[in-house]
Amino acid sequence: MLGVQVEKERDQLIIRWQFSKIRIPITDIQSVTLDETYGGSEPSAIRIGAAYGASETILIRTTHQSYVLFTSNETLFPKINALISSSASNPYI
């Protein structure tokens, strides 16, 4: 497991990288966007992944914290949006 991995477990978005596992309640997620800056635009955000060599920087804003994901996997951003959208359309998933 070299890169950032994302999956959905009940009502939470699970982010894994190396030995870290971060659980974010999907109801707390306010937005998921691509961040065009090199190190992430939010100074207080939790940074996940290696910034060097990353082709995409994904910013996840929640009600309590922001997260910046550094990845070279260009399918990660659409996957996160799909996971969040499926929960919004069916809250019982």
ABEGO torsion letter per residue (X at the ends): XABBBBBBBEABBBBBBEABBBBBBAAABABBBBBABAAEABAABBBBEBABGBABBBBBBBAABBBBBBBABAAAAAAAAAAAAAAAABAAX
